[in-house]
Amino acid sequence: MLVNTKARVGVFAIALGAYLPQFPTLVPEFESQFEAFKKTIPDSVELIDGGIVTTKELSMAAGDKFRAADVDLVILQLLTYATSYNMLPAVRDIDVPVVLVNVQKKRAPEYATTDTPTWLGELYACGAVGEMVADLERAGKRHAVITGVVEGGDPYVQAEIEDWCRAAQVRRRFRDTNLAQIGRPYPGMMDLYIDETNLYHRMWLYTKQFDWEKMWAIADDITDEEAIRAKAQDILDTFEIEGGGTIEKVWDMAKYVVAFEQWVKDEQLGFVASHYDGFAKGVAGKLDSMLIPAFSMLIKQGTACAVEGDIKVAMAMSILKTISGTGQLSEMYSIDFNEDICIIGHSGSGDADISQSRKPTMKIVPVFHGKTGGGYLTQFYPPTGPVTYLGITQDKDGHFKFVTAEGINEEGPIFMFGDTNMRTRFSIGAREFCNRWSEAGPTHHMAAAVGSWTDTILKVAKIFNIPVDVVCR
C-alpha cells in the first residue's frame, strides 16, 4: 500500500491466582500455553503483550499497556477458570471489542488418570466464559467468543483470530490515514452529502479539503524521467489500451500518477473522494481526461478513490480492500428479468485487483455521461463466483450503518461501453434484492469485493460499534 498501517492488538491471558501456589506445575504450563498462543496472532498486526494476569494489579498493568498503545482490539486467552476481576481492569477504559478465546489444550480427558492440576491446566478453559461475558455486558463492552482446542490444531480458531485481526486493521487505517476531498459531491446527490466533523467523531476519519487548482499543478515539479517511464510501463502492464498503448501515449498520465502517489504519501491518504464540474479546458481538461485511470492506479495500491465526491463509498471501498484485497465502486445498473439477475457496476476509477477474468481495458470516449468533459474510461472484469457488496449510510441523527449482501457473479453478456459491470444472482432473487437493499436506505453507491466477506464485515461493524443490515447471503 502507498500508506501502510498496522493494527495494534492487545493480547493477554488470565488464570486464577489462588491455583498457582496450590499447584506449582501450573506456572510453567500456563507460560508455555501463552507463548504458543501468541504465535497464532498473525504478523500482519502489532502484538501488544499484556502478559499472564492472575491478580487485579497485573490486570491494571495490562490495561495501562493497551491504553498507551491505543489498541484496535483485545484478544483474551482463557487458560483456566479465573474470576472476572482478572479481566475487567485490563479492558475497562478502552472502547474496543474483547475477543474471548476459549481454547482447551487437550481434545478430551483421560478420565481415569486425570488429576486436579491436569484438569485445571489442560482441560478447563470453558468454565469462565459465561462469567466474563456477563461482566462485559454489565460494563457495556462489546465481545465475542471463540471456542476450540489446541491438540491436533483447530483451523476454525485460527481462521477466526485472523479474521478479527483483518477487521482490526480497518480501525487502524481509519485512525491513521486521512481522507482527501477534492471539489465537492456531485450537485444534487444529497444521499452523498456528509458532515465531516460528525465523520471524525463517529468513524475516526479526518478529512482534508483540496481545490482543483492545486491538483492541476500537482505534476509541475515531476522531472524524474526514469520514474515516469517506470510508471508508464506499470500503466501498460495494468491496462489493455484501445488502439494499442505505448510509453509515449501514457507519458503525461504516468507523470500525474507519480505526482499523485507522492501526494498520497505526503498527506497520509487512505481515501480520496473527488468530483470536477468546471470547464474542462487547458490543463484542467488534460487532468480531467486522465483522472479515471490515474486514480485507478492509486486504488490498485490501496488508496480508495471514489467518483462523484462520495466519501461514504470511499470508506466502503477501503474496508473491502483492507479485509479482502479487492474494493470496486459499484451501483445498481439494470435488472435482467428474464435471467433474474442484477447488473451491477459503475463508470470511473476501479480496482485492477478485482479484474480477475481478464486484463482491465482503457478507452477514450468523447463524453463522460452526466459529467464535464471526456477522456479515458476504464473497465474491469470481476470473476464469476461469490461477491460481497457493502454500502454505508446514515440515519437522521447522523449515525452510520453498514448495508451488506452476498451474491454470485455468473457468466453471460455484459455492457461493453467502458463501464465495469457484472451479472449477480442473489439467493432472494433480483426483484427482492432490489427491494430489500433499497429499503435499507443506502446511498446509490456500494463497494464490491470478490469472495464472501459478511462475517468479517460484521466484525468490522462490532469494532466500530455500528449496526449492519444483512440483506442476503
C-alpha positions in Angstrom: 0.0 0.0 0.0 1.1 3.6 -0.6 0.3 4.4 3.0 0.9 1.4 5.3 -0.9 0.9 8.6 -0.7 -1.9 11.1 -3.4 -2.8 13.6 -2.4 -3.0 17.2 -3.9 -6.0 19.1 -3.7 -6.3 22.8 -3.2 -9.9 23.9 -3.3 -11.3 27.5 -4.2 -14.4 29.3 -5.9 -15.0 32.7 -5.8 -17.6 35.4 -7.0 -17.7 39.0 -4.0 -16.7 41.2 -5.2 -18.9 44.0 -4.4 -22.0 42.0 -0.7 -21.3 41.5 0.7 -21.9 45.0 -1.5 -24.9 45.3 -0.3 -26.5 42.1 3.2 -25.1 41.2 3.3 -27.1 37.9 0.6 -24.8 36.5 3.0 -21.8 36.2 5.3 -23.3 33.5 2.2 -25.0 31.9 0.4 -21.6 31.5 3.6 -19.8 30.4 4.1 -22.4 27.7 0.4 -22.2 26.6 0.5 -18.4 26.4 3.7 -18.4 24.4 2.2 -20.8 21.9 -1.0 -18.8 21.8 0.8 -15.6 20.9 2.3 -17.3 17.9 -1.2 -17.7 16.5 -1.6 -13.9 16.1 -0.7 -13.1 12.5 2.4 -11.0 11.8 0.1 -8.5 9.9 -0.7 -6.9 13.3 1.4 -5.5 16.1 1.0 -7.5 19.2 0.8 -5.6 22.5 1.6 -8.2 25.1 -0.4 -7.8 28.4 1.1 -11.0 29.9 -0.5 -13.6 32.1 -2.8 -11.9 34.5 -3.6 -13.6 37.8 -4.3 -10.5 40.0 -6.1 -7.3 39.8 -2.8 -5.4 39.8 -1.5 -7.3 36.8 -4.8 -6.7 35.0 -4.4 -3.0 35.6 -0.9 -3.0 34.3 -2.1 -4.8 31.1 -4.8 -2.1 30.8 -2.2 0.6 31.0 -0.3 -1.0 28.1 -3.4 -1.3 26.0 -4.4 2.3 26.5 -0.9 3.6 25.8 -0.8 1.7 22.5 -4.4 2.7 21.5 -5.2 -0.9 20.7 -7.7 -1.7 18.0 -8.8 -5.0 19.5 -8.2 -7.1 22.6 -7.8 -10.8 22.5 -8.0 -12.7 25.8 -6.9 -16.3 26.2 -8.7 -18.2 29.0 -6.1 -20.5 30.4 -8.3 -21.9 33.2 -11.0 -20.7 35.5 -10.5 -17.1 36.6 -12.7 -14.5 38.2 -13.7 -11.5 36.2 -11.6 -9.1 38.2 -8.6 -10.7 36.3 -10.1 -9.3 33.1 -12.1 -6.1 33.8 -9.3 -3.7 34.9 -7.5 -4.5 31.6 -10.4 -3.5 29.4 -12.4 -1.1 31.5 -11.1 2.1 30.0 -10.8 1.1 26.3 -13.6 1.1 23.7 -12.8 -1.9 21.5 -14.3 -5.4 21.4 -12.8 -8.1 23.7 -12.5 -11.5 21.9 -12.5 -14.3 24.4 -10.5 -17.3 23.1 -11.7 -20.3 24.9 -9.2 -23.0 23.7 -8.7 -26.2 25.6 -5.2 -27.8 25.4 -6.4 -31.4 25.1 -9.1 -32.7 22.9 -10.6 -35.0 25.6 -9.8 -36.1 29.2 -8.2 -39.3 30.1 -10.8 -39.7 32.8 -9.2 -42.4 35.0 -5.7 -40.8 35.2 -6.6 -37.0 35.2 -5.5 -35.3 38.4 -6.6 -31.8 39.6 -3.6 -29.8 38.1 -4.0 -31.6 34.8 -7.8 -30.8 34.8 -7.2 -27.1 35.7 -4.2 -26.7 33.4 -5.2 -28.6 30.3 -9.0 -29.3 30.4 -10.7 -26.3 32.0 -10.8 -23.3 29.6 -14.6 -23.2 29.3 -15.6 -22.6 32.9 -15.1 -18.8 33.0 -16.6 -17.8 29.6 -20.1 -17.1 30.8 -18.8 -15.1 33.8 -16.6 -13.0 31.5 -19.4 -12.2 29.1 -21.8 -11.4 31.9 -19.5 -8.8 33.3 -18.5 -7.4 29.9 -22.2 -6.9 29.2 -22.7 -5.1 32.5 -19.7 -2.9 31.7 -21.1 -2.1 28.3 -18.3 -3.7 26.4 -18.5 -5.4 23.0 -17.4 -9.0 23.0 -17.1 -12.3 21.0 -16.3 -15.9 21.9 -14.1 -18.4 20.0 -14.2 -21.9 21.4 -11.8 -24.6 20.2 -8.9 -27.0 21.0 -5.1 -26.9 20.8 -4.3 -30.6 20.4 -4.2 -31.5 16.7 -4.7 -28.0 15.6 -8.0 -26.1 15.1 -8.4 -24.3 11.7 -11.6 -22.7 12.9 -9.9 -20.9 15.8 -7.0 -19.8 13.6 -9.3 -18.5 10.9 -11.4 -16.5 13.4 -8.3 -15.0 15.0 -7.0 -13.9 11.6 -10.4 -12.6 10.6 -10.6 -10.4 13.8 -7.1 -9.1 13.0 -8.2 -8.2 9.5 -11.2 -6.3 11.0 -8.9 -4.5 13.4 -6.8 -3.3 10.5 -9.8 -1.3 9.2 -9.9 0.6 12.5 -6.3 1.4 12.4 -6.5 2.5 8.8 -9.3 4.9 9.6 -7.4 6.3 12.6 -4.0 6.7 11.0 -4.8 7.9 7.5 -6.7 10.9 6.1 -9.4 11.4 3.5 -8.9 13.9 0.7 -12.0 15.6 -0.6 -11.3 17.4 -3.9 -14.0 19.7 -5.1 -17.4 18.7 -3.7 -20.0 16.0 -4.3 -22.0 15.8 -7.5 -24.7 18.5 -7.3 -28.0 17.2 -6.1 -26.8 13.8 -5.0 -27.9 14.6 -1.5 -27.5 11.0 -0.3 -23.7 11.5 -0.6 -23.6 14.7 1.4 -21.8 14.3 4.8 -20.8 16.3 7.9 -17.0 15.8 8.1 -17.0 16.7 11.8 -19.5 14.0 12.5 -17.5 11.6 10.4 -14.4 12.3 12.5 -16.3 11.8 15.8 -18.1 8.6 14.8 -15.7 6.9 12.4 -12.3 8.5 13.4 -11.6 9.6 9.8 -10.2 13.1 9.3 -11.0 15.0 6.1 -8.5 17.2 4.3 -10.0 19.6 1.7 -8.3 20.3 -1.6 -9.1 22.6 -4.5 -8.8 21.5 -8.1 -6.5 24.4 -8.8 -3.9 22.7 -6.6 -4.4 19.4 -8.4 -3.9 20.9 -11.8 -0.3 21.9 -10.8 0.5 18.7 -8.9 2.7 17.3 -11.6 4.5 20.5 -12.5 7.6 19.6 -10.4 7.8 16.0 -11.6 11.0 15.8 -13.7 12.4 12.3 -12.9 12.0 10.7 -16.4 13.1 7.3 -15.1 10.3 7.3 -12.5 7.8 8.5 -15.2 8.9 5.8 -17.6 8.6 3.1 -14.9 5.1 4.3 -14.0 4.2 4.4 -17.7 5.2 0.8 -18.0 3.2 0.0 -14.9 0.1 1.5 -16.6 0.7 -0.5 -19.7 1.1 -3.7 -17.6 -2.1 -2.9 -15.8 -4.4 -1.9 -18.7 -5.1 -3.1 -22.2 -5.4 0.2 -24.1 -7.8 0.5 -27.0 -5.9 1.1 -30.2 -2.6 0.0 -28.5 -0.6 1.6 -25.8 2.9 3.0 -25.8 5.0 4.7 -23.1 4.8 7.9 -25.1 1.0 7.6 -25.3 0.6 7.4 -21.5 3.6 9.6 -20.6 1.5 12.5 -19.2 -0.8 10.2 -17.4 2.2 8.5 -15.8 3.6 11.8 -14.7 0.4 12.6 -12.9 0.3 9.2 -11.3 3.9 9.7 -10.0 2.7 13.1 -8.6 -0.5 11.6 -7.1 1.5 8.8 -5.4 3.8 11.3 -3.7 0.8 13.5 -2.7 -0.9 10.4 -1.1 2.3 9.6 0.9 2.9 13.2 1.9 -0.7 13.7 3.1 -1.1 10.2 4.5 -4.2 9.5 2.4 -6.1 6.2 2.6 -9.2 7.7 0.9 -9.9 10.2 -1.9 -13.4 11.4 -2.9 -13.4 13.8 -5.8 -15.7 15.4 -8.4 -14.9 18.0 -11.1 -17.6 20.2 -12.5 -15.7 23.1 -14.1 -14.7 23.9 -17.6 -12.5 21.1 -18.9 -10.1 23.1 -20.9 -6.3 23.6 -20.9 -4.5 21.9 -18.0 -7.8 21.3 -16.3 -9.1 19.3 -19.3 -5.8 17.4 -19.6 -6.0 16.2 -16.0 -9.7 15.6 -16.1 -9.3 13.3 -19.2 -6.9 11.0 -17.5 -8.1 11.2 -13.9 -10.0 7.9 -14.1 -7.0 5.6 -14.9 -4.7 7.7 -12.7 -6.9 7.2 -9.7 -7.3 3.5 -10.6 -3.6 3.2 -10.2 -4.0 4.6 -6.7 -6.8 2.1 -5.9 -4.6 -0.7 -7.0 -2.1 0.3 -4.3 -4.7 0.6 -1.5 -5.9 4.2 -1.6 -9.7 4.1 -2.2 -10.7 6.7 -4.8 -14.4 7.4 -5.3 -16.0 9.4 -8.0 -18.8 12.0 -7.6 -17.3 13.1 -4.3 -18.8 10.1 -2.4 -16.9 9.9 0.9 -19.1 7.0 2.2 -18.4 4.7 -0.7 -14.7 5.6 -0.5 -14.9 4.2 3.1 -16.7 1.1 1.9 -14.1 0.5 -0.8 -11.3 0.9 1.7 -13.0 -1.6 4.1 -13.3 -4.2 1.5 -9.9 -3.6 0.1 -8.4 -3.9 3.6 -10.2 -7.2 4.5 -10.4 -8.9 1.1 -7.8 -7.3 -1.2 -10.4 -6.0 -3.6 -12.7 -3.0 -3.4 -14.6 -1.8 -6.5 -17.0 1.1 -6.8 -20.4 -0.1 -7.9 -24.1 0.7 -8.2 -27.3 -0.9 -9.5 -27.2 -0.6 -13.3 -30.1 -2.8 -14.6 -32.2 -5.9 -14.0 -32.4 -8.7 -16.4 -35.8 -10.0 -15.5 -35.5 -12.9 -18.0 -32.5 -14.3 -16.1 -33.5 -12.9 -12.7 -30.1 -11.3 -12.2 -28.9 -7.8 -11.3 -26.4 -5.9 -13.5 -24.2 -4.0 -11.1 -21.2 -1.7 -11.9 -20.0 1.9 -12.3 -18.0 4.1 -14.6 -14.9 5.7 -13.4 -11.9 4.6 -11.3 -11.7 1.0 -10.2 -9.6 -1.7 -8.6 -7.4 -3.7 -11.0 -7.1 -6.5 -8.5 -10.8 -7.3 -8.9 -10.3 -7.7 -12.7 -9.6 -11.4 -12.5 -11.4 -12.6 -15.6 -9.3 -10.5 -18.0 -6.9 -7.6 -18.1 -8.6 -4.2 -17.4 -9.3 -2.1 -20.5 -8.9 1.6 -21.2 -10.7 3.5 -23.9 -11.2 7.1 -24.9 -14.8 8.5 -25.0 -15.9 12.0 -26.2 -18.3 12.4 -23.2 -18.3 11.3 -19.6 -22.1 10.8 -19.2 -23.6 13.3 -16.8 -20.2 15.0 -16.2 -17.9 17.5 -17.7 -15.5 16.6 -20.5 -14.4 13.3 -21.9 -11.3 11.2 -21.9 -10.2 7.8 -20.7 -12.7 5.2 -19.3 -11.5 2.1 -17.5 -13.4 -1.2 -17.4 -12.6 -4.0 -15.0 -13.8 -7.7 -15.3 -14.6 -9.3 -12.0 -14.6 -13.2 -12.0 -17.5 -15.5 -11.7 -18.3 -16.8 -8.2 -19.1 -15.3 -4.8 -19.2 -11.5 -4.5 -19.9 -9.2 -1.5 -21.4 -5.8 -1.6 -21.1 -3.1 1.1 -22.8 0.2 1.3 -22.5 2.8 4.1 -25.3 5.1 5.0 -26.5 7.4 7.9 -29.8 7.9 9.8 -31.5 11.2 10.5 -29.3 11.6 13.6 -26.0 11.1 11.7 -25.3 7.6 13.0 -23.6 5.4 10.4 -24.9 1.9 9.3 -23.5 -0.8 7.0 -25.6 -2.5 4.4 -24.2 -5.7 3.0 -25.2 -8.6 0.7 -23.6 -11.6 -0.9 -24.4 -13.0 -4.3 -22.9 -15.0 -7.2 -21.4 -13.5 -10.3 -22.4 -15.5 -13.4 -21.1 -15.9 -16.9 -23.0 -14.0 -19.6 -23.2 -10.9 -21.7 -22.2 -7.6 -20.1 -22.3 -3.9 -21.2 -19.1 -3.0 -23.2 -19.3 0.8 -23.3 -16.4 1.2 -20.9 -18.1 0.8 -17.5 -17.3 -2.0 -15.1 -20.4 -4.3 -14.7 -21.2 -7.8 -13.6 -24.1 -10.2 -13.6 -25.0 -11.0 -10.0 -27.6 -13.6 -8.9 -28.9 -13.3 -5.3 -30.5 -16.0 -3.2 -33.6 -13.9 -2.8 -34.0 -13.0 -6.5 -33.3 -9.8 -8.3 -36.6 -8.1 -7.5 -36.5 -8.9 -3.8 -32.8 -7.9 -3.6 -33.6 -4.5 -5.1 -36.5 -4.1 -2.7 -34.6 -5.1 0.4 -31.3 -3.3 -0.5 -33.2 -0.1 -1.2 -35.3 -0.3 1.9 -32.1 -0.5 4.0 -31.6 3.1 2.9 -28.0 3.0 1.4 -26.6 5.6 -0.8 -26.9 4.8 -4.5 -23.2 3.7 -4.5 -21.8 0.5 -3.0 -18.4 -1.3 -3.0 -17.8 -4.8 -4.3 -15.3 -7.5 -3.4 -14.5 -10.9 -4.7 -15.5 -13.6 -2.2 -17.8 -14.0 0.8 -17.0 -11.4 3.5 -20.2 -10.8 5.5 -18.7 -12.4 8.7 -15.7 -10.1 8.5 -17.9 -7.1 7.9 -19.9 -8.0 11.0 -16.6 -7.9 13.0 -15.6 -4.6 11.5 -19.0 -3.2 12.5 -18.6 -4.5 16.0 -15.2 -2.7 16.2 -16.8 0.5 15.0 -19.9 -0.2 17.2 -22.4 0.5 14.3 -25.3 -1.6 13.1 -25.4 -3.8 10.0 -28.3 -4.7 7.7 -27.5 -8.1 6.1 -29.8 -8.1 3.0 -28.9 -11.7 1.9 -26.2 -14.3 1.9 
